[in-house]
Amino acid sequence: MFGRTYSDLGPVVGQINGEDIRANQLERRGYDWENGYGTPSDGQDTNRDGQPVRKLTKDAKSIIIFWSCSGSTKLLASKIARETGADILEITLRNPYPANYRKTLNRANCERIQNDPPELEMLSQYDTIYLGYQTWAMTLSQPMRAFLLEYGGEFSNKKIAPFLSEVGYGSGDSTELIREFIARDGGKNNTYTSALVVDGNRVDESDVEVKRWLKTI
């Protein structure tokens, strides 16, 4: 299983702003799922075969900001984008996580223990911000942590709607950390919706959940 590469893991499963999406976790059901353990990526923040998603317009009142390692969160973001027509900003890293799962796991653990988030490549017009990420070790993944620590001060007077793909353990402390990091950087007067939480290997089946969640926002 661990010897497989991103390109071996099946066809395109969707599109976002004209870019193809491959979400390799979707091919792992039942015993093969193993709570996401061993899932490889393309080593380029899902963008080996295309460009990071950027849809920024002058008139939109909502934006989807997300980071995705192996495609599931990207697919979930595409479903929200299809329903809302929101602008889209995909977070990318100067040094993306490796395609090899174990190397990614080791790096992510070191960053979390040392409190050393990765360096990012980077909102006044928006009323609503959909914030998408994965949970790793039952907490907020480091790229989203880094984004909020750097840009959290721009999140004031917003409605913030978190959505995430996870491996069977729920959202952990991620939503609490989102509030904490935004406030730490000076963001204030925000309202927070409940989080949309979807298993990473079942994002393709989440249309009803996405629509139900969006109706609460």
Secondary structure, DSSP 8 states (H G I E B T S, - for coil): -TT--GGGS-S--EEETTEEE--GGGG--GGGTGGGTT----SSTT-TTS---EE--SS-SEEEEE--SSSHHHHHHHHHHHHH--EEEE-EESS---SSHHHHHHHHHHHHHTT----EE--TT-SEEEEEEEEETTEE-HHHHHHHHHHGGG--S-EEEEEEEESSSTTTTHHHHHHHHHHHTT--S-EE---EEEEGGGGGG-HHHHHHHHHT-
